[in-house]
Every structure is written in structure tokens, then in C-alpha cells.
């Protein structure tokens, strides 16, 4: 590198971040309240600071400068000068090296030290005190990268419709860490997602989209490091533009590796959705470290308590809340989303704690700046957008209240399915609403049933196996005396807590698990499967495994790849085939995936409306029957046009028996050429034509019938 100049040129305030133009690098960083910002350069090791410059210009609250004769690979950071007045919300401390919020890569890793905090830990004055120790030695460094157009060839994303979408929620590391058939250096990486064997597994399941837990750079929290645990899930963002480097087989070539994985998945017809965390950052509350946003402009980036600006609004439960009402903070989020959508061509986003993103000063608002910005964006508005519709703030439960274009995680569906198949009373009205896409929640503003993301398990909570194996959480490994995580997962053990060799208990557990899975796939809305449920993954009762980067969380493929117990292996393979069968049935029958909300108003064939509800005697449910507190049986018949030109209709009849005894159902009129296409008590049973007008549904099971009929003449 040639000798560095004595000062920077003025440069430009846009774009934000470090931008190389072939001759030099333009640096631009936002701060509304800083009085001065310094650019610090480091040698290739990141250990020695080799130059420091004042950014010479500030335009529209953006400090900027241009450094000639430098380029990609340059290591840098910022120091921000300004008032240190925590009572007024300002926490500037130039002794703390700061990451560029727009950095595309980091060098080195964060080493926990008291120097990372803007205040003097242990001081009687707490966070009001001021720490003068330099933090650079403990900080990773931002890296200037090449902003070149990636080579995509004639690649085209799958562009799956919502109506055909089946989501598989996956942790990048956990998915392949125990794949003994992969080279060790590939296990736990995004490169493993490009492996044909893993893609084939997803295709056979019928998956059309994978939803990856956070892959942007995140922090290993100090309290976890001190407990010798890890931030496994990744919901502690360190940078919104930088991939988490530990997920790559070759960190020096991470961009190509991620793009290659996405191209391979797209080639198999599988979309990639990223779980993103824009509601808070890793800096925590007023006692947290100063790593980036806090040091650049605490009062702009974060929501502070009105009248008590020393403290942070904590709608997220993590200590801080990003202030998306500020235009520059909203710009950062939008720039980040467009970066992932264009540089890596991801197909959508799942927004962690989506209520926080839509909260203005007056509360949650479906017309907030965040939602408006996304819905009008020509790139982002065409992607799959999913919100987690709650947080811990006031009015923090907003299921069904998001704007058109967004789907939402439906916890009402999750809880209803768990309770119904557990045998809880008073569930007929609730489970029926969930089967039909939760219209009372989503049928407004012309939204479709796909807006309901239907799931029974997700990363947060027990796995499917554990849901029918443990009545109580088993979280002792988390180091919080077993008190973290929800105290009621609506689970039950069916007779014995934990694993057992009792065949009768295991039979019931298997039936209930399969019935819950079937309910997910036959319900209107978008089905989501928790990765690993198809191979019986267990966390041994841990329902909050956020800090378990080990065999508690990793998928155990051994029973499938190298079975020690042939019976166990057969059970796992059967479950995988069962889920694939559910996905195939959903594809084959429009009645199982209607995009429109149905209310039984339209007659599809003579005597058969689009929806009808019956009891086990084949009679239409009366109001008294709906309100029967002990009723555990339910039948729903749905009909849809199959072929308009030939006048054909698809009709299905789902028979649900959540009781502990086998029960006989009388089929409702009119008589139809029914075929039994699914019996969750006998998952390998082939389809067969039904003889007679009655069906015995085994205990804890769901039976699905299907028929094709001629439509009424018009």
C-alpha cells in the first residue's frame, strides 16, 4: 500500500458505508448528534492502528470522507466524539472503537473485556461514569469489500406461489453438524446446504421453502461465554449487512459460498427465507457494551424512555429497541433488506418480533413507516414477508393486524392443535377456525388464507418428539436453574415423563404426533415444519435451547444414516415418508390449500357446499353440539372446483378423533365414491376405496377421505 495521505478528501455522503470505486474508498456514516467522527485504519492483522483521520465533511447529518489509493481488504473502525450525557440519551466515548453499521465483512472476533463498555464497570456511579480505556484491541474490525456484480448466469428464482408453499424452519449449523457423510469442514455451514443429499432430503419431504434462523453477524453474549455456553439461535445482531462467518466452510469466500447454496436450492425449486432481527441489537440496555450504534448516536438509533433518556424502551425483552421512527434508522433497515434481496437473491424474510417494527409513538400501527416503506418497495414487496406478530411492549399482541402482503406466525393455531390433540375440552369451535385459515383473524382488507402461517412446533419451544414425551420443561443445561423458557408448552407425556420402552405409550405418542402434523397440512393457510421433526429430533425436554450449540440442538441423523437400532431407524424413515405423503396430499387436493376463506355459502356439487361440519353421526353440527364441552370428535367436508371445463370437483372429508378410544363415524349425505387417502394411526397404509357408509377412526387419530364428483349444471 502506498504512503497514506495526511488528510481525507471531502468525498460524498452517499452511499452509506465504505465504497470502493477502483481508485479509493469513500466513507460515510450517519450521526445526528456527534461533533466529530474519526476514521481509524489498522494493519492487516487488526492489532495495530496505522492511521487516524477526521472525516472532513458532514452533510445532512452524514459524516463523510474519501481516502485515495486504498481498496478492498482495508481494516477500519470509527471513533465518535460528542457529549457523554446519559441523562440526555447521549453516550459518545471516542475511546471506544466502533463498527461501521454498513460493514459488509468483519476481521477478527470480539474479545470480552471491560474496555468494551462506555462506562467504568464497578464504579459507584454506574453507567453515568466514563471509561477512558481504549477498546480497539478487543474489537473486530470492519473490512472494505469489493462491490462487484455477482455472476448468476441464467438463474431464476422459483417464485413459488403462497398456495403451494411448505416452509421448513432450519438452523444452518444444527442441520448438518452431525452429518457423518459430509466432510468435517462442511458440517454446520451454508456450503452443506448445497450438498445434493441434503437438498434431496428436502425435496422428498415436499419442502418448497427453507426459513433460516439468523445468518447475519451476531454477538456471543458475555453472560453466555462466562457460562461456557453460546448464542446458538443468533437473535443478537452485531451487523445487519454481514453474514455470520462461522457458518461458512471458507470464510474468506463467504459471498460465493452463500450464493452457490442459494442457487443449488433454487435449482431444486426451494426458496430461501431469512429470519431477520431488526427490532433490537446486541448492545443491550444502558449497562451494555458500546460496539456500534450506541457510540455513533444512541439518541437516534434507539427508543429511549420519554423524560428518562438514560434508560431504554425495552419492548423486545432484550434491553433495547431500535427506533424505526427515525428516517435514518429505517433507511438502514431498508438498505439491509434490499442488500440481502439483491446481492443474494433471497426469496423472503421472517421478521422477528414484527410488532416492534410497526410500533410508532402512539403504539402499533399497520400503517407505520416500516410497513409503508416495504409495501411500496418494488423489490421487497414482491417477496415473501412473514411477521412474528407480537413483542413484550404495550399492545404487543397483534396477530391478524398486519397489512396486506404480510403473512403472520399463528400461535393461535399452534396452541389449538396442541390442546385439541391433548384432549382438552371446549375445543370444537377453536380447532375448526384454525382448520379454515383463521378467517376471524385474517379475513380483512382482501387478505388471503395464506397469511396464516400454521405450525405446531418452531425453534422456540419443544420439538414435536418432546411435545408428546415431556409434560415439563427440562432446561437445567441453560444455567438458569430450569426457570427459563415457557412454563407451559401445552405438552403431555402420555403416562411416563421422558423416554420409555413402553410400547403402548410410544404408540400413543406416535399417533398424537402424526395427528398434529396432519392437522398442519390439511389446514388452510401456509404450513410450516420445524426442521428435524421429520427424524424425531429431541432436545431432551429443553424448550429454550437458544444457548445450546451442541448435541442438544443439532439434528441427530445417526438413526437414519447409520442405524444402531433398526426399529428406531424404521420409525424415523416412516415419519419422513409420512410427512412427504402429507405434502403430496396437499398438492393433490385443492380443498386442503384454498387461498380463499370458505364459509359454506357456495354449493359446489348437488348437496355439497364448499364447507360443512358434522358430528360422528353424520349430522350437521347444531349450536348445542358446537358448544358441547366434552366433544372430542369432529368432521369437516370441503369441496372445490377441480376442473372448470369438465365440471369436476375435489371433495375431502377429514374425520378427527382426539379421544382415547376408537370411534365410528357415519358419513354425511350425499353418498360419494370415497377413498381413504390417509389414516394417521396407520401411516404406511395405502389408499383404498371405501365400502359402506361408516368409518372407524382409531383413538388419537385423523382419517382423510377424498372423492371426485361432477359439479351442478349451470
C-alpha positions in Angstrom: 0.0 0.0 0.0 1.4 3.4 -0.9 2.0 6.0 1.8 -1.2 7.3 3.2 -2.2 10.9 2.7 -2.2 13.4 5.6 -5.9 14.1 5.3 -9.0 12.8 3.6 -10.7 14.5 0.7 -14.4 15.5 1.2 -15.9 12.5 -0.5 -19.7 12.0 -0.7 -22.5 11.4 1.9 -23.9 8.6 -0.2 -23.9 5.7 -0.2 -23.5 5.0 3.5 -20.7 2.6 4.4 -17.3 2.1 2.8 -17.5 2.2 -1.0 -14.5 1.4 -3.2 -14.5 3.0 -6.7 -11.3 1.4 -8.1 -9.1 4.3 -7.0 -10.0 4.8 -3.4 -12.7 4.4 -0.7 -15.5 6.7 0.2 -16.5 6.5 3.9 -20.0 7.7 5.0 -21.6 7.3 8.4 -24.7 8.8 10.0 -24.8 10.7 13.3 -27.2 13.5 14.2 -25.5 14.4 17.5 -21.8 13.7 17.1 -19.5 16.7 16.9 -16.7 14.9 15.2 -16.0 11.3 13.8 -12.6 9.8 13.3 -11.8 7.1 10.8 -9.2 4.6 12.2 -7.2 2.3 9.9 -5.5 -0.9 11.0 -2.8 -3.2 9.7 -3.8 -6.5 8.1 -3.6 -8.3 11.5 -6.1 -5.8 13.0 -3.9 -5.4 16.1 -2.1 -2.1 15.2 -3.7 1.2 14.4 -1.8 2.7 11.5 -3.6 5.9 10.8 -6.4 8.1 12.1 -8.4 10.8 10.2 -11.2 13.2 10.9 -14.0 12.7 8.4 -13.7 16.2 6.9 -17.3 16.9 5.9 -20.8 16.4 7.4 -23.8 16.7 5.0 -27.4 16.2 6.2 -26.1 14.6 9.4 -23.8 12.2 7.4 -20.1 12.4 8.1 -18.0 11.5 5.1 -14.5 11.5 3.5 -12.6 9.9 0.7 -9.3 8.1 1.0 -7.4 7.6 -2.2 -5.1 4.7 -3.2 -6.7 2.1 -0.8 -9.1 -0.7 -1.6 -10.7 -3.9 -0.6 -9.3 -5.7 2.4 -8.6 -2.4 4.3 -9.4 -2.8 8.0 -11.1 0.2 9.7 -13.4 1.4 12.5 -14.8 4.7 13.8 -14.5 6.8 16.9 -17.3 9.3 17.6 -16.9 12.5 19.6 -19.8 14.3 21.3 -21.4 14.8 24.7 -21.4 12.0 27.2 -24.7 12.8 28.9 -26.6 9.6 29.6 -29.4 11.5 31.3 -30.0 13.2 27.9 -29.5 10.0 25.9 -26.0 10.7 24.6 -23.2 8.2 25.2 -20.4 9.3 23.0 -17.0 8.0 24.0 -14.1 8.3 21.5 -12.1 5.8 23.5 -14.3 3.1 22.1 -13.7 1.8 18.6 -17.0 1.4 16.7 -18.0 -0.9 13.9 -19.4 0.5 10.7 -23.2 -0.3 10.8 -23.0 -0.8 7.0 -19.9 -3.0 7.0 -20.1 -6.0 4.6 -17.4 -8.0 6.5 -15.5 -8.1 9.7 -11.9 -9.2 10.6 -11.2 -10.8 13.9 -13.7 -11.5 16.7 -14.9 -9.7 19.7 -12.9 -10.5 22.9 -15.0 -9.7 26.0 -13.3 -7.1 28.1 -14.4 -4.3 30.5 -12.9 -1.9 27.9 -15.8 -2.5 25.6 -18.1 -0.5 27.9 -18.5 3.2 27.7 -18.8 3.5 31.5 -16.5 2.2 34.2 -17.7 -1.2 35.4 -17.7 -1.3 39.2 -18.0 2.5 39.5 -20.4 3.7 42.2 -21.9 6.0 39.5 -22.7 3.0 37.2 -23.4 3.9 33.6 -23.1 7.6 34.4 -19.4 7.2 34.9 -17.0 7.5 31.9 -14.3 4.9 30.9 -11.2 6.2 29.1 -9.6 2.8 28.3 -9.2 2.1 24.5 -11.4 -0.8 23.3 -9.7 -1.4 19.9 -7.7 -4.5 21.0 -10.9 -6.2 21.9 -13.0 -5.3 18.9 -13.3 -6.9 15.5 -12.6 -4.5 12.6 -14.8 -3.5 9.7 -13.4 -4.5 6.3 -13.7 -2.7 2.9 -15.1 -5.2 0.4 -15.5 -5.3 -3.4 -18.9 -4.2 -4.5 -19.0 -6.2 -7.7 -21.9 -7.7 -9.5 -22.1 -11.4 -8.8 -22.3 -13.9 -11.6 -25.8 -15.5 -11.6 -25.9 -16.7 -15.3 -29.5 -17.5 -16.4 -30.5 -18.3 -12.8 -34.2 -17.7 -12.0 -35.7 -17.9 -8.5 -38.5 -20.5 -8.1 -41.2 -17.8 -7.4 -43.4 -20.3 -5.6 -47.0 -19.2 -5.0 -48.1 -18.9 -1.4 -50.8 -21.5 -2.1 -48.1 -24.2 -2.9 -45.7 -23.1 -0.2 -44.5 -25.6 2.5 -41.9 -24.0 4.9 -39.1 -25.8 6.7 -37.6 -23.8 9.6 -34.0 -24.6 9.8 -30.8 -23.7 11.8 -27.9 -23.7 9.4 -25.4 -25.2 11.9 -27.7 -27.6 13.6 -29.0 -29.1 10.3 -25.7 -30.6 9.2 -23.3 -30.7 12.2 -24.0 -34.5 12.7 -24.0 -35.5 9.1 -21.2 -38.1 9.2 -21.4 -38.4 5.4 -20.1 -34.9 4.9 -16.5 -33.8 5.1 -15.9 -32.3 8.6 -15.1 -28.9 7.3 -18.5 -28.7 5.6 -20.6 -29.6 8.6 -22.6 -26.8 10.1 -22.0 -24.5 7.2 -24.0 -22.9 4.4 -22.0 -24.9 1.9 -23.6 -28.0 3.3 -26.9 -26.7 2.1 -25.7 -27.1 -1.5 -24.9 -30.8 -0.9 -27.2 -32.9 -3.2 -28.0 -35.3 -0.4 -29.4 -32.7 1.9 -31.3 -31.0 -0.9 -32.7 -34.4 -1.9 -34.0 -34.8 1.6 -35.9 -31.6 1.5 -37.3 -32.3 -2.0 -38.5 -35.7 -0.9 -40.2 -34.1 2.1 -42.1 -31.8 -0.2 -40.5 -28.7 1.1 -40.7 -25.6 -1.1 -39.0 -23.0 1.1 -36.5 -23.1 3.9 -36.6 -20.5 6.6 -33.1 -20.0 8.1 -32.6 -18.7 11.6 -30.5 -15.6 11.6 -27.4 -15.7 9.4 -26.4 -12.1 9.7 -23.5 -11.4 12.1 -24.4 -11.8 15.8 -22.7 -11.5 19.2 -21.7 -14.2 21.6 -23.2 -12.6 24.7 -20.9 -12.2 27.7 -23.1 -13.9 30.2 -23.2 -17.0 27.9 -19.5 -17.0 27.3 -18.9 -16.9 31.0 -21.2 -19.9 31.4 -19.4 -21.7 28.6 -22.5 -21.6 26.5 -23.1 -20.0 23.2 -25.7 -17.8 21.4 -26.9 -20.6 19.1 -30.0 -19.1 17.6 -28.4 -15.8 16.6 -31.0 -13.3 17.8 -28.4 -10.7 18.9 -27.5 -8.7 15.9 -23.9 -7.3 15.6 -24.3 -6.1 12.0 -27.3 -6.1 9.6 -25.1 -6.5 6.4 -22.5 -9.0 7.4 -23.1 -12.8 7.2 -22.1 -14.8 10.3 -18.7 -16.1 9.3 -18.8 -19.3 11.4 -21.5 -20.6 9.1 -19.0 -20.8 6.2 -16.6 -23.5 5.2 -14.3 -20.9 3.7 -14.9 -17.5 5.5 -12.6 -15.8 3.0 -15.0 -16.7 0.2 -18.3 -16.4 2.1 -20.2 -14.5 -0.6 -19.7 -17.1 -3.3 -20.5 -19.9 -0.8 -23.8 -18.4 0.2 -24.8 -17.6 -3.4 -23.8 -21.1 -4.5 -26.0 -22.6 -1.8 -29.0 -20.4 -2.8 -28.5 -21.3 -6.5 -28.5 -25.0 -5.7 -31.6 -24.7 -3.6 -33.3 -22.6 -6.2 -32.4 -25.2 -8.9 -34.3 -27.8 -6.8 -37.3 -25.5 -6.6 -36.7 -24.5 -3.0 -36.9 -20.8 -1.9 -34.8 -19.3 0.8 -36.3 -17.1 3.5 -34.1 -15.3 6.1 -35.2 -14.8 9.7 -34.1 -11.2 10.4 -33.8 -9.3 13.6 -34.3 -5.5 13.1 -36.2 -4.9 16.4 -33.1 -4.7 18.7 -29.3 -5.0 18.6 -26.7 -6.9 20.7 -25.8 -3.7 22.7 -28.5 -4.3 25.3 -29.6 -1.7 27.8 -27.7 1.2 29.5 -25.4 -1.4 31.1 -24.5 -3.0 27.8 -21.3 -2.6 25.7 -20.6 0.2 23.2 -19.8 -1.5 19.9 -21.6 0.4 17.1 -24.9 2.2 17.2 -24.8 3.3 20.8 -21.4 5.0 20.3 -22.4 6.6 16.9 -25.7 8.1 18.1 -27.5 6.5 20.9 -30.4 9.0 20.9 -31.2 8.4 17.2 -30.7 4.7 16.9 -32.7 3.6 20.0 -36.0 4.3 21.6 -35.4 6.0 24.9 -37.8 6.3 27.8 -39.5 9.7 27.5 -38.3 12.0 30.3 -35.8 9.4 31.4 -33.5 9.2 28.4 -30.8 7.4 30.3 -32.9 4.3 30.0 -34.0 2.3 27.0 -37.5 1.3 25.9 -37.5 -2.5 26.2 -40.4 -3.7 24.1 -38.2 -6.6 22.9 -37.2 -8.1 26.3 -33.5 -7.8 25.2 -32.7 -4.4 26.8 -33.2 -2.1 23.8 -35.5 -1.3 20.9 -34.4 0.1 17.6 -36.0 3.4 16.7 -37.5 2.7 13.3 -39.4 6.0 13.5 -36.1 7.8 12.7 -35.7 8.0 9.0 -32.0 7.1 9.0 -32.6 4.0 11.2 -35.5 3.0 8.9 -33.2 3.6 5.9 -30.6 1.3 7.4 -33.1 -1.5 7.8 -34.4 -1.0 4.2 -30.9 -0.9 2.8 -30.1 -4.1 4.6 -33.2 -5.9 3.3 -32.5 -4.8 -0.3 -28.9 -5.9 0.2 -29.9 -9.5 1.0 -32.6 -9.5 -1.6 -30.4 -8.3 -4.5 -26.8 -9.4 -3.6 -28.0 -12.9 -2.6 -31.5 -13.1 -4.2 -33.2 -14.5 -1.1 -36.9 -15.0 -1.6 -38.3 -13.5 1.6 -37.9 -12.5 5.2 -39.4 -13.6 8.5 -39.3 -10.6 10.9 -38.5 -11.4 14.5 -40.9 -9.5 16.9 -42.6 -7.8 14.0 -44.8 -5.8 16.3 -41.8 -3.8 17.4 -41.1 -2.8 13.8 -44.6 -1.5 13.3 -44.7 0.5 16.6 -44.8 4.3 16.4 -45.0 6.7 19.4 -48.8 6.1 19.7 -48.4 2.2 19.5 -48.5 -0.5 16.9 -49.7 0.8 13.5 -50.2 -1.3 10.4 -49.6 1.9 8.5 -46.3 2.6 10.2 -43.3 3.9 8.3 -41.7 0.4 8.3 -44.7 -1.3 6.7 -45.3 1.6 4.3 -41.7 1.5 3.2 -41.7 -2.2 2.5 -45.1 -2.3 0.8 -44.2 0.3 -1.7 -40.7 -1.0 -2.4 -40.6 -2.6 -5.9 -38.1 -5.2 -4.8 -39.2 -6.1 -1.3 -42.9 -6.0 -1.8 -42.8 -8.9 -4.3 -41.0 -11.2 -1.8 -42.5 -13.5 0.9 -42.9 -11.4 4.0 -43.7 -13.1 7.4 -44.0 -11.4 10.7 -43.8 -12.7 14.3 -46.9 -10.6 15.4 -46.0 -10.0 19.0 -43.5 -8.5 21.4 -43.3 -7.5 25.1 -44.4 -3.9 24.6 -47.8 -2.3 25.3 -50.4 -3.7 22.9 -47.7 -6.2 21.9 -50.0 -8.9 20.5 -51.1 -8.0 17.0 -52.0 -11.3 15.3 -54.1 -10.6 12.3 -53.5 -6.9 12.3 -50.6 -6.6 9.9 -51.1 -5.0 6.5 -51.8 -6.9 3.2 -48.8 -8.5 1.8 -47.6 -9.9 5.1 -48.1 -13.4 6.5 -48.0 -14.0 10.2 -47.0 -16.7 12.6 -50.2 -18.0 14.0 -49.7 -19.1 17.6 -53.5 -19.5 18.0 -53.2 -22.4 15.5 -50.2 -23.8 17.4 -52.0 -23.8 20.7 -55.3 -25.0 19.4 -53.7 -28.0 17.7 -51.7 -28.9 20.8 -54.7 -28.6 23.1 -57.1 -30.4 20.8 -54.9 -33.5 20.4 -54.0 -33.5 24.0 -57.7 -34.0 24.7 -58.6 -30.6 26.3 -62.3 -29.7 26.5 -64.2 -27.0 24.7 -62.1 -27.1 21.5 -64.5 -27.7 18.7 -65.0 -24.1 17.7 -61.4 -23.2 18.1 -59.9 -26.1 16.1 -62.5 -25.6 13.3 -61.4 -21.9 13.0 -57.8 -23.0 12.7 -58.6 -25.6 10.1 -60.2 -23.0 7.9 -57.3 -20.5 7.9 -58.4 -18.4 10.9 -60.7 -16.2 9.0 -61.8 -14.3 12.0 -58.2 -13.0 12.3 -57.1 -12.6 8.7 -60.2 -12.1 6.5 -59.9 -8.3 6.2 -58.5 -5.9 3.7 -58.8 -8.7 1.0 -56.1 -10.8 2.7 -55.9 -14.5 1.8 -55.8 -17.6 4.0 -52.0 -18.0 3.2 -51.5 -15.1 5.6 -51.8 -17.6 8.5 -48.5 -19.4 9.0 -49.7 -22.7 10.5 -47.3 -24.6 12.8 -47.3 -26.8 15.8 -43.6 -26.5 16.6 -40.9 -23.9 15.9 -37.3 -23.2 17.2 -38.8 -21.5 20.3 -40.3 -24.3 22.3 -40.2 -28.1 22.3 -39.7 -30.3 19.3 -42.5 -32.5 18.1 -41.0 -35.5 19.7 -40.6 -33.7 23.1 -44.1 -32.3 22.9 -45.5 -35.8 23.3 -42.7 -37.0 25.6 -42.4 -34.4 28.3 -45.0 -32.7 30.4 -42.4 -30.4 32.0 -39.5 -28.4 30.5 -36.0 -29.7 31.2 -33.9 -26.6 30.8 -31.2 -27.1 33.5 -28.4 -27.1 30.9 -29.1 -23.4 30.2 -27.7 -22.4 33.6 -30.8 -20.7 34.8 -32.0 -23.3 37.3 -34.5 -24.6 34.8 -36.6 -21.4 35.1 -36.2 -20.0 31.6 -38.5 -20.8 28.7 -42.3 -21.0 28.9 -43.6 -23.0 31.9 -46.4 -24.5 29.9 -45.8 -25.8 26.4 -49.2 -27.4 26.2 -47.3 -30.7 26.1 -48.0 -34.1 27.8 -46.1 -37.3 28.3 -48.9 -39.8 27.9 -48.0 -41.7 31.0 -44.3 -41.5 31.7 -42.1 -38.5 31.8 -39.3 -38.7 29.2 -38.1 -41.6 27.1 -39.6 -45.1 27.7 -39.6 -48.6 26.2 -43.3 -49.0 26.9 -44.8 -49.9 23.5 -48.3 -48.8 24.4 -47.1 -45.3 25.5 -44.9 -44.9 22.4 -47.8 -45.9 20.2 -50.0 -43.2 21.6 -47.1 -40.6 21.3 -46.6 -41.5 17.7 -50.3 -41.3 16.9 -50.7 -37.9 18.5 -47.6 -36.5 16.8 -48.8 -37.7 13.4 -52.3 -36.3 14.0 -50.8 -32.9 14.8 -48.6 -33.0 11.7 -51.6 -34.0 9.6 -53.6 -31.1 11.0 -50.9 -28.6 9.9 -51.0 -29.9 6.3 -54.8 -30.2 5.8 -55.5 -26.7 7.2 -56.0 -23.7 5.0 -53.0 -21.3 5.4 -49.3 -21.9 4.9 -47.8 -25.0 6.7 -44.5 -24.7 8.5 -42.5 -27.7 9.7 -39.7 -27.4 12.3 -36.6 -28.9 10.9 -35.7 -32.2 12.4 -39.2 -33.1 13.4 -39.3 -35.5 10.4 -36.5 -37.6 12.0 -37.8 -37.4 15.6 -35.3 -34.8 16.8 -35.3 -34.4 20.5 -33.9 -31.6 22.8 -34.5 -33.9 25.8 -37.3 -31.6 27.0 -35.4 -28.4 26.7 -37.9 -25.8 25.4 -35.5 -22.9 25.2 -32.3 -24.2 23.6 -31.1 -20.8 22.4 -27.7 -21.3 24.1 -27.1 -25.0 23.3 -24.7 -25.2 20.3 -24.2 -28.9 20.9 -26.0 -32.2 20.5 -29.0 -30.9 22.4 -29.8 -28.8 19.4 -28.1 -30.5 16.5 -30.1 -32.8 14.2 -29.2 -36.5 15.0 -29.1 -38.3 11.6 -27.5 -41.4 13.1 -30.7 -43.4 13.2 -31.2 -42.7 9.6 -27.7 -42.9 8.2 -26.0 -45.5 10.4 -28.8 -47.1 12.4 -27.8 -48.8 15.6 -31.4 -49.8 16.2 -33.2 -51.0 13.1 -36.6 -50.5 14.8 -35.7 -46.9 15.6 -34.4 -46.3 12.1 -37.6 -47.7 10.5 -39.7 -45.4 12.7 -37.7 -42.3 11.6 -37.9 -43.3 7.9 -41.6 -43.9 8.3 -42.1 -40.4 9.8 -40.2 -38.8 6.9 -42.3 -40.7 4.4 -45.4 -39.7 6.3 -44.6 -36.0 6.0 -43.8 -36.4 2.3 -47.2 -38.1 1.9 -48.9 -35.2 3.7 -47.2 -32.7 1.4 -48.2 -34.8 -1.7 -51.9 -34.9 -0.5 -51.8 -31.1 0.0 -50.6 -30.7 -3.6 -53.1 -33.1 -5.0 -56.2 -31.7 -3.3 -57.2 -28.0 -3.7 -59.6 -28.4 -0.8 -56.6 -28.6 1.5 -55.0 -25.4 0.4 -57.7 -23.0 -0.6 -56.3 -19.4 -0.8 -59.8 -18.1 -0.2 -61.7 -18.1 3.0 -64.7 -20.5 2.8 -67.9 -20.2 4.8 -70.2 -22.9 3.4 -72.1 -20.5 1.2 -71.4 -21.9 -2.2 -72.8 -25.2 -3.5 -70.0 -26.9 -5.4 -71.9 -30.1 -6.4 -75.5 -31.0 -5.6 -75.9 -31.2 -1.9 -72.3 -30.4 -1.2 -71.2 -26.9 -0.2 -67.7 -25.6 0.0 -67.6 -26.3 3.7 -69.8 -28.3 6.1 -69.3 -29.5 9.7 -70.6 -32.8 11.1 -70.6 -34.9 14.3 -69.8 -38.6 14.3 -73.4 -39.5 13.5 -73.1 -37.6 10.1 -75.4 -34.8 11.2 -74.7 -31.2 10.7 -73.4 -29.6 13.9 -76.0 -27.7 15.8 -75.2 -24.8 18.1 -75.6 -27.0 21.1 -73.2 -29.5 19.5 -70.6 -26.8 18.8 -70.7 -25.8 22.5 -70.5 -29.4 23.8 -67.6 -29.1 26.4 -66.6 -32.7 26.2 -66.9 -33.3 22.4 -63.6 -34.7 21.0 -64.8 -35.7 17.6 -65.2 -33.5 14.5 -65.8 -34.0 10.8 -65.3 -31.3 8.1 -66.1 -31.7 4.5 -64.7 -29.3 2.0 -65.3 -29.0 -1.8 -63.5 -27.1 -4.5 -63.6 -26.8 -8.3 -61.1 -29.1 -9.8 -61.7 -28.6 -13.5 -64.0 -25.9 -14.7 -64.1 -27.2 -18.3 -65.1 -30.8 -17.3 -67.2 -29.7 -14.3 -65.2 -31.8 -11.8 -64.9 -31.0 -8.1 -62.4 -32.1 -5.5 -64.1 -33.2 -2.2 -62.3 -34.2 1.1 -63.7 -35.3 4.4 -61.5 -35.0 7.5 -62.5 -37.1 10.5 -60.8 -36.1 13.7 -60.9 -38.3 16.9 -59.0 -36.8 19.8 -60.5 -39.2 22.3 -58.7 -42.2 23.9 -61.0 -44.8 22.2 -61.7 -45.9 18.7 -64.9 -44.2 17.4 -67.2 -44.9 14.4 -68.2 -42.0 12.1 -71.2 -42.2 9.9 -70.5 -40.4 6.6 -72.8 -37.5 5.8 -75.1 -37.4 2.7 -75.0 -37.4 -0.2 -73.2 -40.7 -0.9 -69.9 -40.2 -2.8 -67.2 -42.5 -4.2 -65.0 -42.0 -1.2 -61.4 -43.2 -0.9 -59.4 -43.4 2.3 -56.2 -41.5 1.4 -54.8 -41.1 5.0 -55.1 -42.8 8.4 -52.6 -41.3 10.8 -52.8 -44.4 13.0 -51.5 -46.5 10.1 -49.2 -44.1 8.3 -48.0 -46.7 5.7 -51.5 -47.9 4.8 -52.0 -47.4 1.1 -55.0 -45.6 -0.3 -58.1 -47.7 -0.7 -61.7 -47.3 -1.8 -64.2 -47.2 1.0 -67.0 -49.7 1.2 -70.2 -48.7 3.1 -71.1 -45.5 4.8 -69.2 -45.8 8.0 -65.5 -45.4 9.0 -63.8 -46.3 12.3 -61.3 -43.7 13.3 -58.8 -45.0 15.8 -58.1 -43.1 19.1 -55.9 -40.0 18.8 -56.1 -40.2 15.0 -57.2 -38.4 11.9 -58.6 -40.1 8.8 -58.9 -38.2 5.5 -61.3 -39.3 2.7 -61.3 -37.9 -0.8 -63.7 -38.1 -3.7 -64.1 -36.5 -7.2 -67.6 -35.6 -8.2 -69.4 -33.8 -11.1 -70.5 -30.2 -10.5 -74.0 -29.0 -10.7 -75.1 -27.9 -14.1 -75.2 -24.1 -14.6 
